[in-house]
């Protein structure tokens, strides 16, 4: 099986390529897979001709689109988010349809308003421009019959900026850190998600929408306390606060909790609990050491 990964130098893309090549944390059966890793410098997914040419030239069996606009606040005023997260996905879907390749589109919990935990088939209703761009990207991807949409949330890993790394830095810089305790979600290790994507594609599971998050739930405050604990610091240095203390241009879902019924229906195990994943990830993150 030949894989083409877009956004291959980002946090998830790097771990996915490593997993496929057999060098990532937890990689096993896919060791030595044929992988074409295309970062932003190699492929601008907003260039229609480049997208079509890349898929036609490499003839992959599977395309995993890890490329995306991820600056949620800037998306409120910058229309380029829709080119990256919607139109580019439509072009990839068309290119995959032309060659018969399967498509894996990485999406987001932000397609939901954030009022309750969500199943895969619940109605989407974004509350910010980034969420709309990802929702329309999902719809564009599913125009191609051979598509998996994998929604994820609260990602952290060894190869990019993220909340876990920020908390580790602040633990060394400040006596106390104020972190919101009214937004609920599922911290998700990119290496775990990478392995789950590979299992999904290679299992022959039905095409459709899957929720790719570690199980369980916590708040940003709860996650920060766990990071401080792993660093050997007093977790009480993390003080709870509320979202209204940190106003931002884009509204955030207050409940970013995704259920995992589609995995069970496909005969696949959902991802492990977020705390177990964070502890397993810790040696690979090398934070504060």
C-alpha positions, -999 to 999 in steps of 0.1 A, spaced: 0 0 0 14 34 -10 6 64 12 7 101 4 7 124 34 1 162 30 11 185 58 38 159 65 61 183 85 34 193 110 27 177 144 3 150 133 19 145 98 53 139 113 41 113 137 20 96 109 50 94 86 71 80 114 45 54 122 42 43 86 80 41 83 82 20 115 101 46 135 74 62 155 62 56 190 40 24 190 45 17 153 45 -20 144 28 -37 115 32 -9 90 70 -8 93 85 -1 59 53 12 43 58 31 10 53 68 21 54 100 1 57 128 27 49 162 14 53 192 36 41 227 28 74 234 9 68 203 -12 31 208 -19 9 238 -15 -26 223 -12 -41 256 -22 -25 253 -56 -51 234 -78 -26 223 -104 0 212 -79 -26 190 -60 -38 173 -92 -2 168 -104 10 153 -71 -17 127 -68 -15 118 -105 23 115 -104 27 95 -72 -5 73 -77 -10 66 -40 -35 41 -27 -42 64 3 -40 101 7 -40 115 43 -46 152 44 -29 166 75 -25 200 58 -48 227 73 -51 263 85 -51 259 123 -50 295 136 -85 297 150 -85 333 160 -70 346 127 -96 326 108 -122 351 120 -110 377 96 -88 360 71 -107 343 42 -76 322 33 -88 297 59 -116 286 35 -91 280 7 -69 258 29 -96 240 48 -124 238 22 -114 244 -14 -81 225 -10 -100 195 3 -124 196 -26 -94 195 -50 -78 166 -31 -111 147 -32 -113 152 -70 -77 141 -75 -83 110 -54 -115 102 -73 -96 105 -106 -71 79 -95 -92 57 -73 -72 66 -41 -87 65 -7 -88 98 12 -85 104 49 -95 140 58 -85 152 93 -113 173 108 -121 189 141 -144 190 171 -150 227 161 -177 215 137 -199 212 167 -212 241 189 -199 225 221 -230 220 243 -227 183 249 -208 152 240 -212 143 203 -217 112 183 -203 109 148 -237 114 132 -249 143 153 -257 175 134 -229 200 129 -233 236 139 -200 256 141 -197 287 162 -166 302 145 -152 307 111 -126 279 116 -153 255 124 -173 264 93 -142 259 72 -137 224 86 -173 215 83 -173 225 46 -140 206 42 -158 174 55 -186 179 31 -162 183 2 -142 153 12 -173 131 14 -181 139 -22 -155 112 -29 -170 78 -20 -137 64 -7 -133 88 22 -127 86 59 -133 118 79 -114 117 113 -124 144 137 -99 151 164 -93 177 192 -68 190 217 -37 176 199 -3 175 215 29 159 203 67 162 200 68 180 167 49 213 171 36 240 195 8 228 217 -8 233 252 12 206 269 45 221 258 33 256 267 24 244 303 58 228 306 75 261 296 53 282 320 61 258 349 97 269 346 89 306 342 61 314 367 52 306 402 15 302 394 -4 297 361 -41 305 357 -59 280 334 -95 278 324 -116 251 341 -149 255 322 -138 241 288 -140 203 286 -123 181 261 -101 151 253 -63 157 251 -50 135 222 -15 124 215 -6 126 179 13 94 179 -18 76 192 -39 92 165 -14 83 138 -16 46 147 -54 48 148 -55 63 113 -34 34 100 -55 8 117 -86 24 103 -74 23 67 -58 -11 68 -88 -27 86 -112 -23 57 -136 -4 80 -166 12 63 -160 47 49 -175 76 69 -169 97 100 -148 86 130 -139 105 161 -101 103 166 -96 114 202 -82 97 233 -110 85 256 -122 101 288 -123 139 294 -109 167 314 -105 205 313 -76 226 303 -70 231 340 -71 193 346 -46 188 318 -23 215 331 -23 199 366 -13 166 351 16 182 332 28 198 364 26 165 382 46 147 355 72 175 357 75 169 395 59 202 404 31 210 428 -1 208 407 -16 234 430 5 260 412 -21 257 385 -50 279 395 -85 274 380 -102 303 362 -130 309 337 -130 315 299 -143 351 303 -110 360 319 -93 353 286 -114 368 258 -104 358 223 -116 367 188 -131 333 181 -156 316 204 -146 282 216 -168 251 222 -172 246 259 -177 209 256 -153 193 230 -160 157 240 -165 132 211 -180 98 215 -165 68 196 -193 46 186 -182 43 149 -150 25 160 -170 -1 179 -194 -6 150 -164 -12 127 -150 -38 151 -121 -16 162 -109 -5 196 -113 32 203 -82 50 215 -70 47 251 -78 71 280 -62 105 277 -43 102 309 -28 69 300 -18 83 266 -1 114 282 19 92 306 30 70 276 38 101 256 59 118 283 93 102 275 89 110 238 79 147 245 111 154 265 96 184 282 113 203 310 144 181 308 
